[in-house]
Amino acid sequence: MMRMGLGALALLALAGCGEVTMHSEVGGFKNAVMTCDSFESVEVAQRYQDIHHRTRTGLDPDRDGIVCEDMR
């Protein structure tokens, strides 16, 4: 499931995600934090991958875990 989300996020990064609503999703909490433009989407994908990796290795992720809410 996480790989599919990351894959979709990577596709958005390549295509330019435009105006995408972002939210924080760590420990079950969801908070609206930002929107991204296409020039920011590659950075967003890299941060998401880093946070996902740290979560899988047992380290605590940052509070600003980033997931694209609208994958259209």
C-alpha positions, -999 to +999 in steps of 0.1 A: +000+000+000+028+024+009+047+015-023+016+023-044+012+057-026+049+065-031+047+054-068+017+076-074+035+105-056+066+099-079+043+100-109+029+133-097+064+146-093+073+137-129+041+151-143+040+181-120+013+177-094-001+213-097-022+223-068-024+192-045-037+193-010-012+179+015-017+166+050+003+152+079-003+115+087+018+103+116+005+083+145-030+084+132-032+123+132-041+142+101-035+179+099-037+202+069-003+216+065+004+228+030-003+227-007+024+220-033+031+233-068+048+213-095+082+227-087+079+214-051+066+179-058+100+163-063+111+175-028+078+163-014+084+128-028+119+127-014+108+138+021+079+112+020+104+084+010+128+095+038+101+095+065+087+062+052+122+046+054+128+059+090+094+045+101+101+011+087+135+010+104+120+017+138+130+053+141+104+080+149+093+099+118+091+137+119+057+152+127+054+164+091+050+131+073+037+141+039+012+123+018-007+135-013-044+135-005-056+140-041-040+116-065-060+126-096 
